[in-house]
Amino acid sequence: MFLASILPNVFLSKNKLVAVETCSNIAVPLFSLYVLSQVLFSEEKRLLALAKIICLFSAIVALGGILDIWLGKNILYEHFIKNQYYDRYVAKAALVRPISTQFNPAPLGTYLLACIPFGFVLIGERRKILRITGLLSIILNTLVLILTFSRAAFVGLFVSLLFFLWYKRKKLTILLLLLAFFLTVALSSFLKPGRGFDRFGVRGIIFGQNYTSPLSNYRLARMEMVFKMLKDSPLFGIGLNHIRTRFFEYYPGGKDVGYEWRIADNMYLTLLAETGLIGFFSFLVFIFYLFRNGLRKFNELKDGIKREILLVGLSALLGVLVNMAGYELFYWHIPFLLFCFLCGLVASQSC
């Protein structure tokens, strides 16, 4: 239903070539990975192998992020791949924010956020080597996620862990995690700008005038734009990836804005503006049924890896959904593929 709801964008958009390309970039991976994940992971024997692979490779990616900080450079982007964000965040940055293999700190945060919960599957295994691998992957991934200083990933991590612990009935751990979150926010609020951790303070997360804080002028201007777009095209929106192409028709400010910043910087606002009420609510229905069916099946299952993977998949998906409020996740290939994979994984365990 969600994919069908975005198809009219191709015909109603001003720039049909942009709409066709974007529609295919969303529809093909979502359909393919959703179906493929259901087929591949419907059998229990593959689930432990899946957790092992995710923990191993995510730990390698996290180590790449640590090397970014330690060396102050990234060999991948220094010599082989052109990356317009490399100088800003690593090579010429006063404070290095790791990017590892993921091109930018925000997608790296998303990648690690989606992988962290799978470490809990290995921690629950009997073999000591698996328990150690799971624990190390959680520690490494969490450390590097925090050091990306991506606020949406930071909040998404806490939400993901709280969800997981709630269904594990770990009330004391939940209280300790909440205490750690509020202490981190409180202490970070007193740090001077430019230290990295100040981004996790009250000003950074809520109402500071830094351009990326949720209630900054930068964000409020884009919210105003989105509602103007919705007013003009309420049902089907202005067209996929058309916030960029029609940015100055709705931008309330008078100054020029660089191409990189011609965005809503929030995937939910982007869906609302570009796919309209029909596309936006179809997406919410899609997510609602994934979680409803997943939680229903979780409550039916007895202890076992299928039950554990289902809870881990739901926790990871919830964290990614929170993270989507921080940037256009669907327009970054790896984060979007992870989203598609997690949707298919949850569906495969909910049958």
N, C-alpha and C positions, 0 to 999 in steps of 0.2 A: 504493500500500500504506500509506503514511504517513497519507494523508487518510482512508482506510478505517479505520485503527486508532484515530482520534480520534472517530469517529462514535458509538461506544457511550457516550461521555461524556455525550451529550445525554440518554440514557435512564437512566443510572446516577447522575447528579449530583443533589444535594439541591435546588439552585436551577436548575431546567431552563431558565428564561428567560435567565439569565446564560450558561449553557452553550450554548444555541442561538445567541445573539448572538455569542459568542466563536468558536464553531465556524464560523459563516458569515464572520466577519471574517478567519479564517485560511484556510479552504478556498477561498472564491471568489477572492481575489487570487492565492493560490498557484497554483491550477489555471489561472486566466485568463492571468496574466502568464507562467507557465511555457510555456503553449501559444503565446501571442501572440509571445513573444520568439523561440521556435523558428521561427515562420512568418516574422516580419519580418527576422530576421538570418541566415537560411539562405543568402542571396545575398551574395556578396562586395562588390558595389557599394554596399551600405548600411553596411558596417562602418566605413569611414573617416568617413562622415558622423556615425555614432554617436559615435565618439571625439571629433570636433570639437565636437558638441553638449554632451557630458558635460564636456569641458575648459572650454568657454566658460561654461556656466551654473554649474559648481562654482566657477570663479574669481569669478563675480559674488557667489555666496553667501559665499565666503571674504572678499571685500571688505566685505560686510555685517558680518561678524564683526570686521574691523579697525575699522570705524566704531563698533561697540559699545564697543570699548576706548577709542578716541580721544575720542568724544563723551560716553561714560558714559551713553548712553541708546540706545534703539532705537525709531525712529519708528513702526514697525509695531505694537509692543506698547504704546507710549506713547499712541497715539490710536485705533487701529483694532481690535485683537484683544486680548481679555482673556487674560492669561498669569500664572498663579499663581507661576511661577518668576522672573518679570521682576525684581521687587524684590530677591530673594535673590541673583541672579547678575549683575545689571547696575545697575539704578537706585539701589539702596541698598547695594551691595556694596563692601566695603573693597578687594577685589581683583576686578575685572571678569573674568568668564569668558564669552566671547562665545557668543551663541545664534543670531544672524543670523535666518534664516527658519525655524529648526528647533526653536524653542520651549524648548529645554533644551540645556546643553553636551554631554551624552552623545549624544543623537541627532545633533547637529551634527558631533561627532567621527566618528560612524558614517558619516554622509553623505560627509564629506570622505575618510575612509578608503576607502570604496567607489569613489570617483572618481579618487583619485591615480594608480593604475596605468595609467589610460587615457592619461595624458600621455606615457607611453613609446611609445605607438603613433605619436603625432605627432612625437616626437623622431626616430623612425626614417624619417620622410618626407624627400623630396628638397627640397621647397619650404622656403625659409628662414623664411617667415612661419609655417608650420605647426610647424617645430622650435621657434621662439621661443614660440609659443602653448603648446605642450606643456610646455616648460621653465618658463614663468611659472606655468602652472596647478599644476605639481608644487610649486614653491616656495611659492606663496600658500597652497595647500591644506595643505601640511605645516606651515607656520608657524602657521596658525590652528588646525589640529588640536592642535598642541602647546599652544597658548595656551588651549584649552578645559580643559586639565589633567585630561582624562579618561584615567585610567590604562589602562583596557581598550583604548581606541582607540590609545593610545601603544604598548602592547605589540603590538597587532594590526598596527600600521603596520610595525614592525620584522620581524615574522613574515612579513607580506605581501611586503616588499621582499627579505628573505632567500630566500624561495621563488622569486620572480621571478629574482633574480640567480643562484641555484643552477642553474636550467634554462637560463640564458643563459651559464653556465660562466664567470662573472666572479669568480674565486676571490679576487683581490686586493681587489676592492670589497667582497666579503663580509667579509673580515677587517677592513677599515676600518670597515664598518658595525657589526660586533660590538664593535669597540673604542669606537666612538662611543656605543653603547648602554651598555656597562659604565662608561664614563667619566661619562656623564650620570647614571646611577644612583648612582655613587660620590660625585660632587660634590653631587648633590641631597640625599644623606643627611646632609650637614652643615648644611643650611639650616634656619633656624627655621620652625616651623609658621606657616602663613598667608601664605607667600611664593609659593604656587602650585607652584613647582618642587619643593618638599619632598615633594609627592605622588608624584614620580617616584623618590624615594629608597627605600632598603631598607625603612624603616618604612612608607612609604606603599604600596609595591607588595606587600609580603609579610606582615609580622607586627605592624605598629604597632597601637596601640589606638584609633586613629581609626576611627569606625564603618564606614568603607568599605573598609579594608584586608582582604585575603582571610582572614587568620587572627585577625581581631579578634573580640571577644565578640559583636558584632552579627552577623557572618557565621556564626560557629560555632553560635550559637543557631538560625539559620535552617537550617543543615545538619541540626541535630538534629531540627527540626520536619519537614523533608522526609522523613527516614527513618522518623519516626513515622507520617506520612501513607502512606508506601509500605508499611509494615507492615500498616496497616489495609486498604489497597486496592492490592495488589501488581500486579494484571494491568492494570486500566484506569484506575487513579488515582482521585483524589477528585473530578475534574471540572474542565473548563477554567475558568480564572479563579476557582477556588475557594479558592486560598490566602488571598485577601483575605476571602472570605465566611466561611471556617472558621478564620481565623487564631488566635483565642483558644482554640479547642479543643486546639491543639497547642503554643501559645507557651509556652516554659519559664519566662519571666520573670513577675513578679507585677504590674509596672506597666502602665499603659495605653500603647498605641502608636497614634500618629496614623494615619489612613487611608493616607497616602502611603507609610508604612513597613511596611505589612502585606503584605510581598512576600518572596520568596526572594532577590531582587536578583541573580539568576543564571538565565539562560534554560534552561540544562541542568537545573538543580535544579527549575525550574518545570515543565519537560516531564516529568521523572521523577515528581514529586508529582502532577501534574494529569492525565497521560495514562498513568501506570503503566509497567511494564516493556515492554508491547507497543508503546505509542506511542513510548516513548523509543528502543527498539532499531529500530523502523521508521524513525524519523528518521535514526539513525546509518547504517542500510542505504542509505537514500536518498542521503545525503551520500557514502557510500563509493562507490556506483556512479557518481555524478557525477564524482568525482575519478578513479576507475579508468578510466572511458571517456574522460574528458577527457585524461588523461596518455597513454593508449594512442594516441589520435588525434593528439596533439601530436607524439609520436615518429614517427608515420607521415608526417605532413605535411612538405613541403619548405618552404623560406623563403617567406613571403608574409603578407599581412595576416590571413588566416584563422588561421594558426598563431600570429601575434602576439596577436590578439584572444583566442584560446583561452587562452594563457598569462596574459594580463592579467586575463581573467575569473576564472580559477582563483585567481590571486594575490589579487584583490579579495575573492572569496568566502572564501578562507582567512582573510584579515584580519577580515572580518565575523564569521566563526565564532569566532575568538578573542575578539572584542569581545563576543560574546553571553554570555561568562562574567561580564560586568560589570553587566548589567541585563536586564530583561525586554524584549528587542528585539522580539519578536513582538507585543507589546502597544503599540508605538509605530508609527503607521501608515507614516510615510515610511521608517524603517529596514527595516520588514518588506517594504514594496514593493520596496525596493532588493535585499533578499535574494532575493525571488521573481524579480526581473528577472535577477539574476546567475545564478541556477540555470537559468533558461530560456536565457540567452545561452550558458552553458557547454554545455548540452545541444544547442543549435542548431549549435555548431561541432564537436560530437563525433560527428555522424551520418556 
